[in-house]
């Protein structure tokens, strides 16, 4: 073209470049195209006016949906709308791929869009080639969709702000990945640094607590709610000269600042910085905008969860006591671990209460449920128990009053739909530090466990009553026994026993193994018991079996040190001296089922006895002696069993006491008689035996001496009845 000649028309230029023009007005619902645009859409090469439905029929449905999204984004950011479109023929096959670029405008009164743009054919490279991996290909679109799906899933699974930031820091965007990320929050009228990735500690200090009025991109995004894209250092310097010196030291070439918006409120800014130039095409902006929206939602969820967790943990901590000063002659350790799911609050609790008598009470219990109501009832019940104990009531009276209190609270009349019936299990133990005497009342709670000085572990059966809150006027019998020097008492809720899919029996076997093998003080023993169930004792740290925390756990350990300040957890005192192993059990006239419990109890006492045959004999004799008391007298039976001496030479003494006056005597039962063989069996199986009158009643006793050399096949039976 010679100088001075008129310029060719726009139509001629676009025609030479194989570029068509189109105009779309959503108010009229019509799309106007020139001849070249019509040809690219698979129509006759002549100007035409199409309806939206006819135009949509020529385009791939996924691309049509993308057009509407890109248009809204371009209007919000005042940029060009650019998108690749697959043109379809009448058979549903892809005819060609075109690129559309347009400048959309929006009429807020009519809520309509108007777009004037161009269409140009794009040649798709072969998938898998270097060109196909660039940011202008169909492969890039598929990579982008896969990336957004992965990023959305990872952000949805993040449960804390730290996890959300780790996910964002590890994102690898298709075709362009930032090397520096910063999440800004808002506190009052200042920016805060919520998290960052790709910077050294302290690098972001100049930007922390920056006033929102500062001429800084992140502050502008918070003020306006619109994204800021800076494709070059010069553009940054021109638009934000005040803060450019702060950003220049990082050596970056491009920046994207995007709003973190939830429910229409901008809660912060996400900055993505690049060491290489980025043009921030509409496709790239769409990816960044989508990630920013997902990030805002994830941060909002994580923040709400952390606030809720902090509130519930504070509530639980305020309800649980500190153990206070040491008790002379006793050592106490305690643990509480809430369930891993839900609100992480529940109805389990423990308490230690100083009493007016100079003694102290240990309380452990479990209110039904794992919700806020259970926690609230637990707090009320704990306060009531402390009040009744401070009045000087005995253990049975304390539990009776507590049951009446809980029954009144949970059975309150009214129209409150939140009122539901609840009960609580509880064990109340009053301890005398000077003598080691324990008085225990139990309301439906698991029995206490004793670890003896030589490592023998036994569940200590105690009489009990109904759980608290069921009966307004219940009765709770009291069981008394002495905690000997070197012994440890364990009280726990059923969560410690049954967590991990165990029942009471298998869970007890698991705990007994830990108690028998542990070497250490009560604090380390408490940690060992909790870790054996589900990992670290603090629920703030995820353990290897965290998914097994299906119930709350409360644990109390009471130790009475021996001569060497040893609590039966190993050490020098236990190695030098083997103390007496003793157990005491009562069987009432109306409790014949406890005879089986007595047999099982004796087997546990003799768990390491050398002769299995002698263990069977002892169990048989105990069963006969206790049964005789229940059958031939009107009194209750009291069983006392002691093991003394060194291993492979120990002596077992068993005594059964009753208040009857009639002394037993040998009889000659007939061949078909169902009774009368008790003393005959004692004479045959015991090494020595006798009957001793008492002030009130009598005792019958027998001894068994452990053989020095046990048979090779002698294996003591651990359980049985």
VOGU-3710 file (C-alpha; in Angstrom, 3 decimals, decimal comma):
1> xxxxxxxxxx> 0,000/0,000/0,000  1,407/3,358/-1,063  1,778/6,288/1,307  -1,212/8,553/1,147  -3,668/5,914/0,001  -6,777/5,506/2,205  -6,686/2,754/4,837  -8,670/-0,376/4,091  -11,941/-0,872/5,914  -12,071/-2,832/9,145
11> xxxxxxxxxx> -14,134/-5,522/7,401  -11,446/-5,991/4,760  -8,692/-6,252/7,381  -10,599/-8,759/9,456  -11,510/-10,723/6,350  -7,850/-10,935/5,368  -7,060/-12,253/8,871  -9,922/-14,790/8,726  -11,485/-13,032/11,716  -15,222/-12,557/12,089
21> xxxxxxxxxx> -17,231/-9,998/14,033  -20,217/-10,719/16,265  -22,550/-8,776/18,522  -24,654/-10,255/21,350  -27,307/-8,335/23,271  -28,959/-10,353/26,072  -31,763/-7,770/26,259  -33,052/-8,773/22,814  -31,707/-12,316/22,932  -30,162/-11,906/19,439
31> xxxxxxxxxx> -26,659/-12,559/18,116  -25,519/-10,730/14,938  -22,586/-12,127/12,911  -20,781/-11,001/9,787  -20,041/-13,320/6,863  -16,712/-14,620/8,264  -18,186/-15,242/11,736  -21,108/-17,084/10,123  -18,665/-19,278/8,175  -16,711/-20,085/11,334
41> xxxxxxxxxx> -19,984/-21,125/13,001  -20,712/-23,553/10,170  -23,356/-21,365/8,520  -23,496/-19,884/5,001  -20,839/-17,153/4,612  -23,202/-14,192/4,772  -24,233/-11,766/7,499  -26,984/-13,135/9,742  -28,922/-12,496/12,926  -29,401/-15,553/15,119
51> xxxxxxxxxx> -31,401/-16,248/18,225  -29,537/-17,316/21,368  -30,970/-20,826/21,104  -29,824/-21,204/17,478  -26,367/-19,920/18,357  -26,155/-22,209/21,365  -27,025/-25,193/19,145  -23,834/-24,533/17,118  -21,572/-24,584/20,204  -20,433/-27,292/22,580
61> xxxxxxxxxx> -22,696/-27,141/25,682  -19,744/-27,077/28,095  -18,227/-24,127/26,236  -21,528/-22,231/26,259  -21,642/-22,480/30,048  -18,026/-21,316/30,214  -18,858/-18,262/28,082  -21,439/-17,056/30,605  -18,976/-17,471/33,468  -16,134/-15,681/31,678
71> xxxxxxxxxx> -18,418/-12,788/30,737  -19,439/-12,170/34,350  -15,794/-12,376/35,453  -14,657/-9,914/32,755  -17,363/-7,423/33,760  -16,416/-7,704/37,429  -12,717/-7,162/36,668  -13,202/-4,732/33,758  -11,149/-6,879/31,372  -11,580/-8,604/28,021
81> xxxxxxxxxx> -13,517/-11,867/27,929  -11,549/-14,525/26,095  -12,631/-18,137/25,647  -12,057/-21,054/23,264  -15,203/-22,550/21,767  -15,800/-25,853/19,994  -18,150/-25,393/17,027  -20,376/-28,427/16,401  -21,923/-29,577/13,119  -25,408/-30,988/12,711
91> xxxxxxxxxx> -24,224/-34,514/13,597  -22,727/-33,464/16,937  -19,106/-33,659/15,734  -16,555/-30,913/16,373  -16,263/-28,838/13,207  -13,520/-26,502/14,402  -12,208/-24,635/17,471  -12,465/-20,836/17,543  -11,233/-18,203/19,971  -13,661/-15,502/21,003
101> xxxxxxxxxx> -12,457/-12,163/22,372  -14,972/-9,521/23,399  -15,456/-6,473/25,565  -18,631/-6,996/27,615  -20,655/-4,250/29,232  -23,401/-4,517/31,840  -26,552/-2,459/32,315  -27,420/-2,678/36,053  -30,896/-1,203/35,544  -31,990/-3,752/32,947
111> xxxxxxxxxx> -29,545/-6,396/34,295  -28,452/-7,220/30,739  -25,119/-7,759/29,010  -23,920/-6,482/25,637  -20,853/-7,948/23,937  -19,004/-6,954/20,750  -16,150/-9,235/19,805  -14,234/-11,291/17,304  -14,060/-14,959/16,303  -10,878/-16,541/14,971
121> xxxxxxxxxx> -10,116/-20,164/14,167  -7,567/-21,935/16,416  -5,520/-24,888/15,240  -5,385/-27,552/17,986  -1,925/-29,183/18,253  -1,451/-32,923/18,655  -2,063/-34,000/22,261  1,119/-34,834/24,167  3,396/-32,547/22,134  5,209/-29,550/23,597
131> xxxxxxxxxx> 2,715/-27,206/21,973  -0,161/-29,131/23,414  1,126/-28,415/26,922  0,952/-24,653/26,504  -1,778/-22,543/28,025  -3,754/-22,159/24,763  -4,659/-25,776/24,029  -7,470/-28,175/24,780  -5,090/-30,310/26,868  -4,546/-27,344/29,155
141> xxxxxxxxxx> -8,307/-27,072/29,668  -8,524/-30,712/30,708  -5,521/-30,277/33,031  -7,165/-27,227/34,541  -10,383/-29,107/35,242  -8,472/-31,977/36,865  -6,428/-29,509/38,934  -9,525/-27,690/40,190  -11,193/-30,976/41,153  -8,109/-32,082/43,120
151> xxxxxxxxxx> -7,682/-28,681/44,744  -11,354/-28,512/45,726  -11,251/-31,965/47,288  -8,055/-31,231/49,233  -9,344/-27,900/50,530  -12,681/-29,441/51,509  -10,883/-32,087/53,585  -8,652/-29,587/55,426  -9,868/-29,239/59,023  -7,719/-26,391/60,338
161> xxxxxxxxxx> -6,256/-23,133/59,093  -2,778/-24,677/59,122  -3,958/-27,584/56,954  -5,660/-25,192/54,502  -2,443/-23,188/54,154  -0,408/-26,363/53,619  -2,775/-27,427/50,833  -2,572/-24,037/49,122  1,206/-23,993/49,435  1,412/-27,352/47,673
171> xxxxxxxxxx> -0,845/-26,483/44,727  0,734/-26,877/41,308  -1,397/-24,991/38,805  -1,409/-26,224/35,174  0,911/-24,170/32,998  1,724/-21,563/35,648  2,557/-22,008/39,319  3,345/-19,232/41,800  6,491/-19,506/43,909  5,241/-17,136/46,606
181> xxxxxxxxxx> 1,860/-17,229/48,335  0,490/-15,048/51,116  -2,944/-15,107/52,745  -3,875/-11,740/54,250  -6,597/-11,403/56,844  -8,312/-8,352/58,280  -8,231/-7,280/61,893  -10,005/-4,018/62,515  -8,649/-1,530/59,981  -5,377/-3,374/59,332
191> xxxxxxxxxx> -4,080/-6,264/57,270  -2,764/-9,340/59,050  -0,672/-12,240/57,743  -2,702/-15,424/58,155  -0,131/-17,618/56,429  2,563/-17,601/53,789  4,564/-19,960/51,585  7,794/-19,392/49,699  9,188/-16,684/51,974  11,757/-16,716/54,739
201> xxxxxxxxxx> 10,622/-16,062/58,328  10,334/-12,340/58,880  10,237/-11,406/55,174  6,576/-10,437/55,339  6,863/-8,384/58,545  6,662/-5,006/56,677  3,235/-6,020/55,326  1,826/-7,220/58,644  -0,595/-4,853/60,394  -0,509/-2,527/57,415
211> xxxxxxxxxx> -3,428/-0,010/57,463  -6,158/-0,752/54,928  -5,839/2,794/53,618  -2,281/2,072/52,409  -1,608/2,190/48,678  -0,945/-1,568/48,543  -2,683/-4,126/46,250  -3,846/-6,430/49,077  -5,342/-3,484/50,961  -7,084/-2,229/47,805
221> xxxxxxxxxx> -8,581/-5,685/47,208  -10,025/-5,707/50,721  -11,429/-2,190/50,258  -12,991/-2,783/46,833  -13,570/-6,560/46,683  -12,026/-6,622/43,157  -8,938/-8,530/42,062  -5,699/-6,809/41,058  -3,410/-8,316/38,397  0,081/-6,940/37,838
231> xxxxxxxxxx> 1,851/-8,481/34,840  5,193/-6,740/35,222  7,337/-4,886/37,773  6,836/-1,671/35,809  3,054/-1,999/36,095  3,403/-2,576/39,863  5,666/0,473/40,178  3,333/2,696/38,160  0,164/1,717/40,032  1,563/1,406/43,564
241> xxxxxxxxxx> 4,674/3,579/43,829  4,451/3,864/47,620  4,750/0,147/48,379  6,780/-0,872/45,319  10,096/-0,614/47,245  8,784/-3,215/49,717  7,834/-5,645/46,934  10,905/-5,054/44,746  13,283/-6,881/47,110  11,576/-10,236/46,396
251> xxxxxxxxxx> 12,575/-10,195/42,723  9,174/-11,231/41,380  7,863/-10,468/37,888  4,081/-10,842/38,170  1,494/-10,708/40,946  -2,162/-11,611/41,383  -4,119/-10,302/44,382  -7,542/-11,917/44,689  -10,360/-11,266/47,181  -11,289/-13,977/49,681
261> xxxxxxxxxx> -15,044/-13,522/49,744  -17,607/-15,492/51,753  -21,319/-14,650/51,762  -20,635/-11,312/50,056  -18,048/-10,234/52,640  -14,371/-9,845/51,770  -12,500/-11,513/54,627  -8,998/-11,081/53,206  -6,728/-11,273/50,177  -4,797/-14,104/48,540
271> xxxxxxxxxx> -1,545/-13,087/46,841  0,097/-15,326/44,215  3,504/-14,071/43,053  5,521/-15,369/40,064  9,215/-15,123/39,263  8,436/-15,092/35,516  6,065/-12,846/33,520  2,427/-13,952/33,448  -0,047/-12,323/31,064  -3,041/-13,305/33,206
281> xxxxxxxxxx> -5,236/-14,366/30,322  -8,938/-14,887/31,056  -8,318/-18,616/31,439  -5,545/-18,019/33,965  -7,664/-15,492/35,811  -10,539/-17,965/35,903  -8,294/-20,579/37,544  -6,955/-18,128/40,127  -10,433/-16,805/40,884  -11,830/-20,306/41,371
291> xxxxxxxxxx> -8,982/-21,268/43,705  -9,485/-18,045/45,675  -13,178/-18,809/46,139  -12,431/-22,354/47,318  -9,696/-21,030/49,600  -12,061/-18,494/51,163  -14,658/-21,185/51,837  -12,030/-23,523/53,332  -10,609/-20,799/55,578  -14,105/-19,847/56,727
301> xxxxxxxxxx> -14,941/-23,466/57,595  -11,622/-23,998/59,348  -11,964/-20,780/61,333  -15,486/-21,691/62,452  -14,356/-25,200/63,420  -11,381/-23,877/65,381  -13,553/-21,356/67,218  -16,051/-24,072/68,064  -13,266/-26,412/69,173  -11,705/-23,714/71,343
311> xxxxxxxxxx> -15,097/-22,967/72,901  -15,894/-26,606/73,645  -12,414/-27,353/74,952  -12,615/-24,304/77,199  -16,005/-25,485/78,446  -14,638/-28,949/79,151  -11,505/-27,621/80,870  -13,576/-25,327/83,076  -15,665/-28,290/84,214  -12,774/-30,630/84,952
321> xxxxxxxxxx> -10,850/-30,029/88,179  -7,180/-29,807/88,864  -5,969/-32,438/91,294  -4,596/-29,772/93,607  -1,801/-30,319/96,150  -0,326/-33,727/96,873  -2,057/-35,933/99,432  0,236/-37,085/102,253  0,884/-40,797/101,825  -0,910/-41,010/98,463
331> xxxxxxxxxx> -0,181/-40,193/94,823  -2,890/-39,391/92,265  -2,806/-39,192/88,458  -5,726/-38,405/86,136  -6,482/-38,094/82,418  -9,464/-36,924/80,385  -9,705/-37,409/76,607  -12,874/-36,387/74,739  -14,157/-38,347/71,784  -12,555/-37,585/68,431
341> xxxxxxxxxx> -15,736/-36,660/66,604  -18,443/-34,047/66,879  -18,023/-31,277/69,430  -15,340/-33,138/71,410  -17,297/-32,699/74,605  -19,084/-35,343/76,585  -20,327/-36,475/79,937  -17,236/-38,194/81,367  -15,562/-36,568/84,371  -13,371/-37,142/87,395
351> xxxxxxxxxx> -12,923/-35,207/90,623  -10,941/-35,207/93,850  -12,722/-33,679/96,849  -11,142/-32,819/100,249  -13,541/-33,888/103,009  -14,199/-32,270/106,434  -12,922/-35,437/108,137  -9,432/-34,993/106,687  -10,002/-37,767/104,209  -10,563/-37,177/100,517
361> xxxxxxxxxx> -12,959/-38,544/97,911  -12,234/-39,698/94,382  -15,169/-39,494/91,981  -15,412/-40,740/88,413  -18,524/-40,855/86,260  -20,121/-40,787/82,838  -23,309/-38,959/81,879  -25,135/-40,599/78,998  -24,376/-38,960/75,631  -21,562/-37,086/73,865
371> xxxxxxxxxx> -23,210/-33,719/73,315  -23,450/-30,315/74,932  -26,369/-31,405/77,123  -24,308/-34,298/78,474  -21,486/-31,886/79,264  -23,900/-29,484/80,952  -25,441/-32,224/83,087  -21,967/-33,439/83,956  -21,064/-29,980/85,258  -24,223/-29,759/87,354
381> xxxxxxxxxx> -23,784/-33,266/88,731  -20,141/-32,678/89,614  -21,069/-29,538/91,579  -23,874/-31,389/93,374  -21,540/-34,243/94,348  -18,977/-31,812/95,733  -21,675/-30,075/97,758  -23,025/-33,319/99,247  -19,500/-34,544/100,015  -18,582/-31,239/101,686
391> xxxxxxxxxx> -21,573/-31,691/104,020  -19,866/-34,790/105,419  -22,210/-37,463/104,068  -21,012/-41,040/103,692  -20,441/-42,453/100,162  -23,839/-44,186/99,962  -25,664/-41,029/101,073  -23,734/-38,875/98,598  -24,767/-41,075/95,654  -28,368/-41,324/96,863
401> xxxxxxxxxx> -28,678/-37,539/96,979  -26,921/-37,187/93,610  -29,329/-39,655/92,005  -32,297/-37,738/93,400  -30,817/-34,488/92,072  -30,207/-35,866/88,547  -33,644/-37,482/88,455  -35,207/-34,126/89,295  -33,225/-32,324/86,584  -33,838/-34,797/83,774
411> xxxxxxxxxx> -37,481/-35,525/84,641  -38,436/-31,857/84,872  -41,902/-31,135/83,512  -42,509/-28,517/80,889  -42,726/-27,938/77,153  -39,000/-27,603/76,551  -38,245/-29,975/73,648  -34,582/-30,121/74,681  -35,454/-31,831/77,944  -34,707/-35,535/77,586
421> xxxxxxxxxx> -34,132/-38,289/80,067  -30,509/-39,005/80,949  -28,719/-41,166/83,476  -25,134/-41,292/84,723  -22,846/-43,992/86,024  -20,613/-43,023/88,939  -18,135/-44,452/91,420  -17,467/-42,589/94,677  -14,473/-43,693/96,769  -13,624/-42,174/100,152
431> xxxxxxxxxx> -9,970/-42,727/101,067  -8,090/-42,423/104,366  -4,467/-41,463/103,560  -3,220/-42,661/106,950  -4,536/-46,232/106,796  -5,256/-46,755/103,101  -8,879/-47,670/103,922  -11,272/-47,197/100,998  -15,055/-46,972/101,222  -16,643/-47,312/97,800
441> xxxxxxxxxx> -20,195/-46,787/96,584  -20,920/-47,596/92,945  -23,810/-46,563/90,682  -23,726/-48,743/87,573  -20,058/-47,938/86,940  -17,273/-50,419/86,068  -15,608/-51,971/89,120  -12,266/-50,579/90,338  -9,013/-52,354/89,494  -6,151/-53,051/91,899
451> xxxxxxxxxx> -2,522/-53,412/90,853  -0,714/-55,123/93,704  2,859/-54,458/94,711  4,159/-57,577/92,936  2,448/-56,676/89,641  -0,673/-58,803/90,056  -3,686/-57,007/88,590  -7,236/-57,805/89,660  -10,617/-56,262/89,107  -12,008/-55,574/92,599
461> xxxxxxxxxx> -15,719/-56,515/92,700  -17,846/-54,088/94,698  -21,559/-54,063/95,365  -23,458/-51,380/93,512  -26,805/-49,892/92,636  -28,630/-48,399/89,664  -27,064/-45,578/87,619  -27,808/-42,090/88,928  -31,027/-40,462/87,789  -33,109/-43,597/87,223
471> xxxxxxxxxx> -34,596/-43,982/90,708  -35,269/-40,903/92,892  -34,730/-42,920/96,079  -32,095/-45,588/95,370  -29,867/-47,592/97,699  -26,106/-47,839/97,247  -24,283/-50,401/99,427  -20,771/-49,514/100,577  -17,761/-51,780/100,057  -14,720/-51,373/102,340
481> xxxxxxxxxx> -11,210/-52,629/101,744  -7,649/-51,463/102,331  -5,247/-50,264/99,687  -2,023/-51,895/100,827  1,408/-50,194/100,585  2,758/-50,509/97,050  -0,706/-50,970/95,500  -2,419/-48,809/92,876  -6,164/-48,315/92,438  -7,441/-47,642/88,890
491> xxxxxxxxxx> -10,840/-46,051/88,232  -11,940/-45,465/84,648  -14,975/-44,963/82,429  -15,998/-47,583/79,905  -14,392/-45,579/77,076  -10,946/-46,729/78,208  -12,075/-50,358/78,189  -14,230/-50,561/75,072  -12,521/-48,135/72,670  -11,292/-49,855/69,523
501> xxxxxxxxxx> -14,173/-52,283/69,085  -13,579/-54,176/72,356  -16,206/-55,406/74,752  -15,763/-55,257/78,518  -13,993/-58,621/78,667  -11,499/-58,209/75,811  -10,891/-54,567/76,702  -10,121/-55,531/80,289  -7,578/-58,130/79,110  -5,853/-55,440/77,040
511> xxxxxxxxxx> -5,629/-53,053/80,007  -4,461/-55,774/82,381  -1,496/-56,537/80,130  -0,477/-52,862/80,209  -0,859/-52,660/83,988  1,170/-55,815/84,587  4,045/-54,913/82,252  4,422/-51,207/83,038  7,479/-49,965/84,954  7,124/-46,417/86,240
521> xxxxxxxxxx> 5,172/-43,970/88,368  1,399/-43,278/88,198  1,834/-40,431/85,699  3,689/-42,573/83,168  1,266/-45,435/83,819  -1,671/-43,121/83,004  0,016/-42,126/79,739  0,714/-45,765/78,881  -2,923/-46,747/79,400  -4,217/-43,935/77,199
531> xxxxxxxxxx> -1,615/-44,497/74,478  -2,447/-48,207/74,398  -6,008/-47,281/73,428  -5,513/-44,630/70,741  -2,110/-43,019/70,694  -0,978/-39,780/72,383  -2,813/-38,802/75,553  -3,585/-35,305/74,241  -6,385/-35,062/71,688  -4,633/-31,999/70,198
541> xxxxxxxxxx> -2,143/-34,402/68,558  -3,362/-36,881/65,981  -2,343/-40,390/66,965  -1,946/-43,507/64,811  -5,325/-44,818/65,959  -7,201/-41,535/66,106  -10,160/-43,010/64,242  -10,858/-45,292/67,220  -11,853/-42,466/69,584  -15,529/-43,347/69,629
551> xxxxxxxxxx> -16,077/-42,618/73,340  -14,816/-40,222/75,985  -12,232/-41,470/78,452  -11,748/-40,509/82,097  -9,035/-42,189/84,153  -7,989/-41,897/87,818  -5,027/-43,658/89,465  -4,538/-43,681/93,261  -1,264/-45,103/94,566  -0,209/-45,836/98,114
561> xxxxxxxxxx> 3,597/-45,932/98,050  5,414/-48,736/99,813  8,542/-48,555/101,968  10,682/-47,603/98,980  8,181/-44,971/97,740  7,149/-47,541/95,150  3,596/-47,730/93,788  3,603/-51,289/92,585  4,913/-50,258/89,163  8,264/-51,938/89,545
571> xxxxxxxxxx> 11,437/-50,643/91,132  13,808/-51,595/93,911  11,229/-52,097/96,641  9,302/-54,704/94,666  12,496/-56,518/93,727  13,756/-56,767/97,329  10,523/-57,695/99,088  7,476/-59,602/97,848  4,591/-58,354/100,001  1,437/-60,217/100,859
581> xxxxxxxxxx> -1,010/-60,610/97,971  -4,459/-60,282/99,482  -8,052/-59,950/98,294  -11,376/-59,673/100,103  -14,831/-60,363/98,686  -18,307/-60,540/100,238  -21,182/-62,679/98,937  -24,640/-61,813/100,289  -27,537/-64,206/100,715  -29,383/-62,561/97,823
591> xxxxxxxxxx> -26,296/-62,634/95,557  -25,619/-66,321/94,784  -24,424/-65,327/91,320  -21,347/-63,809/92,971  -20,039/-67,295/93,716  -18,889/-67,462/90,090  -17,312/-64,042/90,598  -15,458/-65,374/93,647  -14,091/-68,289/91,602  -12,906/-65,946/88,880
601> xxxxxxxxxx> -11,434/-63,601/91,465  -9,370/-66,398/93,004  -8,040/-67,463/89,614  -6,846/-63,915/88,981  -5,123/-63,900/92,371  -3,309/-67,121/91,434  -2,504/-66,094/87,859  1,177/-67,095/88,202  0,750/-70,114/90,514  3,020/-72,989/89,508
611> xxxxxxxxxx> 0,410/-75,726/89,755  -2,717/-75,478/87,613  -4,103/-78,486/89,489  -3,857/-76,645/92,801  -5,563/-73,615/91,276  -8,492/-75,801/90,224  -8,588/-77,340/93,708  -8,608/-73,937/95,392  -11,408/-72,706/93,132  -13,476/-75,808/93,878
621> xxxxxxxxxx> -12,985/-75,464/97,637  -13,897/-71,773/97,640  -17,077/-72,565/95,712  -18,010/-75,274/98,249  -17,249/-73,121/101,305  -19,168/-70,057/100,123  -22,113/-72,153/98,950  -22,302/-73,906/102,333  -22,585/-70,556/104,110  -25,437/-69,418/101,860
631> xxxxxxxxxx> -27,280/-72,753/102,083  -26,858/-73,699/105,768  -26,956/-70,250/107,430  -28,879/-67,000/107,167  -25,669/-64,965/107,050  -23,558/-63,466/104,287  -20,179/-64,942/103,386  -16,906/-62,995/103,516  -13,998/-64,437/101,516  -10,382/-63,560/102,393
641> xxxxxxxxxx> -7,526/-64,961/100,284  -3,816/-64,280/100,905  -0,648/-65,360/99,130  2,592/-65,080/101,112  6,188/-66,118/100,613  8,564/-66,269/97,668  7,697/-67,696/94,250  7,937/-71,504/93,904  7,362/-71,888/97,622  4,421/-69,633/98,391
651> xxxxxxxxxx> 1,457/-70,383/100,645  -2,191/-69,698/99,854  -4,525/-69,191/102,801  -8,270/-68,909/102,126  -10,788/-68,055/104,872  -14,554/-67,797/104,618  -16,281/-65,923/107,473  -19,927/-65,934/108,475  -21,942/-64,924/111,548  -23,619/-68,306/112,045
661> xxxxxxxxxx> -23,108/-70,140/115,357  -23,328/-73,727/114,082  -19,916/-75,265/113,414  -19,613/-77,459/110,326  -19,038/-81,176/110,770  -18,259/-84,080/108,527  -21,163/-86,122/107,215  -21,488/-89,400/105,382  -23,621/-88,570/102,342  -25,287/-91,342/100,443
671> xxxxxxxxxx> -24,276/-92,260/96,926  -27,034/-90,149/95,380  -26,862/-87,260/97,869  -26,433/-83,764/96,364  -24,646/-82,254/99,401  -22,597/-83,086/102,462  -19,195/-83,481/100,797  -17,697/-80,036/101,541  -15,426/-80,943/104,470  -14,561/-84,232/102,806
681> xxxxxxxxxx> -13,232/-82,337/99,770  -11,318/-79,889/101,965  -9,674/-82,782/103,779  -8,685/-84,436/100,510  -7,438/-81,381/98,590  -6,057/-78,941/101,205  -2,616/-79,241/102,806  -4,092/-78,013/106,100  -7,502/-76,753/107,126  -9,560/-75,860/110,163
691> xxxxxxxxxx> -12,590/-74,172/111,683  -12,104/-71,274/114,130  -14,898/-69,832/116,277  -15,063/-66,025/116,362  -16,708/-63,573/118,716  -19,715/-63,574/116,421  -19,760/-66,495/114,056  -16,862/-68,562/112,744  -14,349/-68,976/109,928  -13,367/-72,044/107,967
701> xxxxxxxxxx> -9,980/-71,967/106,329  -7,523/-74,014/104,290  -3,904/-73,707/103,121  -2,224/-74,794/99,908  1,570/-74,830/99,543  2,927/-74,115/96,081  5,149/-76,973/94,851  8,781/-76,130/94,252  8,891/-78,086/90,966  5,765/-77,686/88,863
711> xxxxxxxxxx> 4,831/-80,225/86,165  5,954/-79,244/82,673  2,374/-79,054/81,404  1,129/-76,990/84,332  -0,297/-73,774/82,902  -2,374/-71,617/85,260  -5,753/-70,649/83,860  -6,249/-66,866/83,734  -10,019/-66,720/83,398  -12,931/-68,945/84,166
721> x> -15,846/-69,324/86,471
//
